[in-house]
Amino acid sequence: MTVTRRAAVLGSPITHSLSPVLHRAAYDELGLTDWSYDRFEVDEAALPGFLDGLGPEWAGLSLTMPLKRAVIPLLDEISDTAAAVDAVNTVVLTEDGRRLGDNTDIPGMVAALREHGVEEVGSAAVLGAGATASSALAALSRICTGEVVAYVRSETRAAEMRAWGERLDLDVRTADWSDAAEALRAPLVIATTPAGTADALAAAVPERPATLFDVLYDPWPTELAARWSMFGGAVVGGLDLLVHQAVLQVERITGRSPAPLEAMRHAGEKALAAR
């Protein structure tokens, strides 16, 4: 096979990334036999040199932590979506040498929720206050008509979340993590915390929960997601988000649309099952 177009995911650490599995599945389904997709361990210090070393065969990049913000000064242009949260997870490399940044996490969240029947909510709760939480707020700014309550561990984080709310024109109130069990009664709960952090909340799941969006995918299900399902609530998982944001990346990088959602999801499920 002669490779004429290249793409890859960059980050540190990167060995866990499912992006190669998803993107290669898309290339196979789309018949892009001359495309390759790899992964590279790249930290913030190495990023400028890596970008400068790319040849004309490169079409695009996926970015994970810690590069989503570090890449912005190295780009020629970023989309309004990426600018809204100061985070780029997709770089399209044009034939004339320009680097265009975008964020597919936010529309990916919206698409994952829509697939599960959630198109608009009157209020919502967010667990956590990291980088994924700001993307969650940006997604909620598109579908939530009322208040969002963010449950956080420190006043510093609380202030950051309120500032994101102002920036996104979203009504954000903050509450202490010790009261996080109250979040579970919201019409939509988005859990953005690291693995294990929300496990203790599983015991507080109400009898008739609404919708939980837990952004983790490994390990899966989380204790919170398992309990939520047991009580009959709708659960959107991290693999849903990963696949939907990857679909948008494939479309932007290859110029082919629509990307094969189901083939990519199946490949992701198979890879996770083998871990």
Residue, then its C-alpha position, 0 to 999 in steps of 0.5 A: m500500500t502506498v500512503t499518500r495522506r497521513a493523520a495521527v493523534l498526539g498527546s502524552p500519555i498516548t498509548h491508551s488512545l482509541s483514536p487510531v482504531l476509530h479513524r482506521a475503521a473509518y478509512d477502511e469503510l470509506g475506501l481510503t486505502d492510501w490514508s494512514y493514521d498513527r499515534f505519537e507521544v508528544d508533550e507541550a515542549a515537543l509540539p512546535g518541532f513536531l508541527d514544523g517537521l510535517g510534510p505535505e502528505w499530512a492532512g490532519l491531527s487529533l489532539t488529546m491532553p496536554l496539547k489542546r490549549a498549547v497548540i493554539p498559538l501555533l495555528d493560523e486560525i481556530s473555529d468559534t467553537a474552539a475559541a469558546v473554550d480555548a481548546v483545540n482537539t482537531v487540526v486540519l492541515t491545508e494544501d497551502g500549508r495553513r493550520l486550522g484548529d477546531n473542537t469536535d468535543i463540543p458538537g460531539m457531546v451534543a450529537a451523542l445526547r441527541e442520539h439518546g433522545v436528549e435535544e433540549v433540557g430545562s436544567a442540568a448538573v455538571l460533576g467536576a470542573g476540569a477541561t472536559a467540564s468546560s466543554a460540557l458547559a459549551a455543549l449545554s449552552r446549545i441545549c439547556t434553556g435554564e440553570v446549570v449547577a456545577y459541583v466542584r471541590s474548591e472555590t477556585r474551580a467554582a470561580e472558573m466554572r462561573a466565568w465559563g458560564e458568563r463567557l458562554d452566556l449560560d446560567v451557571r451556579t456552583a455548589d460544593w462537591s459534598d452536596a453532589a448527591e443533589a445533582l442526580r435529580a437533574p434532568l441531565v447529569i454530566a459526569t466529567t470526573p476522573a475514574g473512581t471519583a464519582d463511585a460513591l455517588a452510586a448509592a444516591v441514584p434516585e428511583r427514577p433517574a433521568t439522563l446521565f452522560d458519563v464521559l468515561y469509557d474505560p473502565w465501563p460501566t462506571e459504578l454510577a452508570a451501572r446503578w443508573s441503568m439498574f434504576g432505568g435511567a438513560v445512560v450516555g457513555g464516554l465511547d458515545l462521545l469518543v465516536h461522535q467527536a471522531v466522526l466529525q474529525v474524520e469528516r473535517i480531515t478527509g473531506r468525506s461525509p458522512a463518516p461511518l458512525e456504526a463501523m467506528r462504534h463497532a471497532g471501538e467496542k471491539a477494542l475496549a472488549a479486548r482490553 
